[in-house]
Amino acid sequence: MKTHARAVVIGGGVVGVSTLYHLAKKGWNDAILIERKELTSGSTWHAAGLLPLFNLSYSVGQLHKYSVRFYEELQAETGMNVGFSKVSNIRLARTKDRWDEYMYYAGIAETIGVKVNMLTPEEVKEIWPLCETDGILGAIQHPDDGYIQPADLTQALAKGARDFGATIYRNTTVTAIEQQPDGLWKVTTDKGEVTAEHIISCTGNFARKTGEMVGLDVPVIPVEHQYIVTEPHPAILERRRQGLPEMGVLRESDSAWYMREEAGGLILGPYEVGAPVCYVDGPSAESEYELFQEELDRLMPHIETAIARVPAFGEVGIKKVYNGAIAYTPDGNPIVGPAPGLKNFWLNEGHSFGITAAGGAGWQLAEWIVDGEPTVDMMGVDPRRFGPYATEGYLIAKNEEAYANVFTMHYPDEERSAARPLKVTPVYDRLKKLGAVFGSVYGWERANWFAPEGYEVPADQLGVGADVITSHNHAPPTEDGRIVEKWSFRRSNYFEHVGNEVKNVHENVGVLDMSAFAKMEVSGPGARAWLESILANAIPKKRGRIALCHLPTPAGGVKAEFTVYEWAPDRFYMVSAGFLEAHDHDLLQRLAPKDGSVILQPITQKYGVLVLAGPKSRELLKKLTRTSLDNKDFPWLTGKKISVGVATAHALRVNFIGELGWELHHPIEMQAYLFDRLMEAGAEFGIKPFGIRAMVSMAVEKSYRNMGRELSIEYNAFESGLDRFIRPEKQFIGRDAMLAARDKGLRNTFVTLIVSGNEDVDARGSEAIYNEAGELVGRATSGGFGWRIGKSVALAMVRPDHAGEGTKLKIKILGKLFDAVVVAESPFDPDNAAIRAA
């Protein structure tokens, strides 16, 4: 066994072998893979081998697209048959909401280059003659989709990796992993020790056990998944004798199952409510090719709907029931990327659709490891999207929920209820009494909007079909039994209430709890110089000034965004998006100098944030503080430590909504007091709480950018329109690449669009944008209704030749084209008169 390697991949399933292959292909021919048993002996061997391109995540969609193309290329490259049957994939829609979901997905697919066909019920019947089409509104089809033989695919990847010089050790068990003082990793096995620069964990069901070796609480616990294989059916055998094409993969999304042909019979794979997690403490040391006892009673509702849709399924006997473990994460997406807090330790775990994602995940992880950055925005699968709250009990609840919701409609405004409320601020109960309808971000409860007292959704608006298994379209009832929120791809029941919140903020004053913001103090004698060296914007020289600063990638994209405020000499307070806390703080920790000149202290839990905004916010705050709030003493983009009643807060004159106001950053233990004083003092000014959805509406009207949308590693900072936040006269990460790309000519330009004709629907992001000739020229990144301007707004990336003000475009929202025109940035208050108000 080798004693040294550039990289050690642990785990010999399809994900691990793909990772090894892509590392070796990029020139790391001294990479090795260690597998405790035989290749594919974990979850890979019992996988059904489906290759679903359908995914509403941009990141996962890109990985799946690459995989399907790559597997065909691999077959030609290695000369090994991977068993790829490109038979297409058909997803049926029985409800209008499901069709909306498919149309939303079709927009994502078009912008990332995945072909999707729309089928009528008659066309479904032609392709799948054994399928009854009663009640079907239509279907979408992926013509490039199908299934593959997992074991054959893995062996082909192994051959390809070996051909590039990599080495695979089977029947070799890793017993310990330890990082040495020089940063190298020592991997101890039952066959010897290996020293490596990088470790990549691809251990599937063993993910948490592997993590324990290095002190990681990996957010992965498997769930049991069953599928049924039938005996051959005469009609299918007859089709084969006639040389007719295979009918393809059929997905009855509204009944939560997939079906395909298998050896003249059928496979049925349901995703049922009640499937339990398994291997919570990890599999046994002897585990290999392991299955669980089948539980057909759990599957009966799905079996019944399958027989109704495909009567042939009920006409043959069952040959085999597989019940095996599939790794899951709380949101159902895999975790691919660097492990937080560890140098050169990487995770490629949590793959619930591992066969489909393996190629793309291995590709992007190899790019990341070898070149320092991925080439696809991986935010949707980054391991650091979860935090330390995602421990065992949380994972059990959320992973079972994620499994049960594989086929439910993934509404963009859906907020799932398992493991909630978990993290709450001191004003949670106060907001709840005021009608708050909460969402969750990074484990925190945040008010999305406020329902009027006694409000409930009319009963006739609930449910999407009486005979549909995946029929829920609303949040769980309140404690007194009311349903207050309906989910939709269109404007939903909360639309007007959000509008009322915006109106009150715009005309009076509102308060918003934004305590979920990620917060870090950066201090020390080297703090200022270090921040200057990594951030594109200049750090304000005068204490108390506020700057919006971006952390670029070496290639000139954007990795993170921070509000930077020097609240004491050589002590900088940095605030970023709440859902990116682990991600952003890990980035800073990795970049920080090791000489002790810079100290990083995460302080999210210590400080709450109340946003006070609106034209009457100054009058209100004047009642509670002796600090002068006039422009000459307290201008926009400055901060001061002030007293608010008997409490203290750092008041930052900045917000994400474009109105006069302050963010009050305060010791969390003072929050209830502060909130009560603001509400009392604000009564005469019409103060009301507002939620995240009102904030988003107002932010879109101001053309404000968001990480993972307008700001991405895939977009040069100049493409994102960050010119005024970039100081090219100083050195910072990615500066030269950023400027070189700008000088060469950018591929995209950030624009703001006004959309017309869309009476009940707005862009949400990922919609396709066309010119008047019908050519695809861009994609929406965000959108919503702008209540202050009374118009529908979309933010987008388009080709530079279509970015001029007044350019007429088309945007496809839920399958329908609407007129859109490019307008100047910040259609509401472009001169910032409201924010700067005297």
Secondary structure, 3 states (H helix, E strand, C coil): CCCEEEEEEECCCHHHHHHHHHHHHCCCCCCEEECCCCCCCCCHHHCCCECCCCCCCHHHHHHHHHHHHHHHHHHHHHCCCCCCECCCEEEEECCHHHHHHHHHHHHHHHHHCCCCEEECHHHHHHHCCCCCCCCCCEEEEECCCCECCHHHHHHHHHHHHHHCCCEEECCCCEEEEEECCCCCEEEEECCEEEEEEEEEECCHHHHHHHHHHCCCCCCCEEEEEEEEEECCCHHHHHHHHCCCCCCCEEEEHHHCEEEEEECCEEEEEECCCCCCECCCCCCCCCCCCCCCCCCHHHHHHHHHHHHHHCHHHHHCCEEEEEEEEEEECCCCCCEEEECCCCCCEEEEECCCCHHHHHHHHHHHHHHHHHHCCCCCCCCCCCHHHCCCCCCHHHHHHHHHHHHHCCCCCCCCCCCCCCCCCCECCCCHHHHHHCCEEEEEECCEEEEEEECCCCCCCCHHHCCCCCCCCCCCCECCCCCCCCCCCECCCCCCCCHHHHHHHHHHHHHCCEEEECCCCEEEEEECCCHHHHHHHHCCCCCCCCCCEEEEEEEECCCCCEEEEEEEEEEECCEEEEEECHHHHHHHHHHHHHHCCCCCCCEEEECHHHEEEEEEECCCHHHHHHCCCCCCCCCCCCCCCEEEEEEECCEEEEEECCCCCCCCEEEEEEEHHHHHHHHHHHHHHHHHHCCEECCHHHHHHHHHHCCCCCECCCECCCCCCCCCCCHHHCCCCCCCCCHHHHHHHHHHCCCCEEEEEEEECCCCCCCCCCCEEECCCCCEEEEEEEEEEECCCCEEEEEEEECHHHCCCCCEEEEEECCEEEEEEEECCCCCCCCCCCCCCC
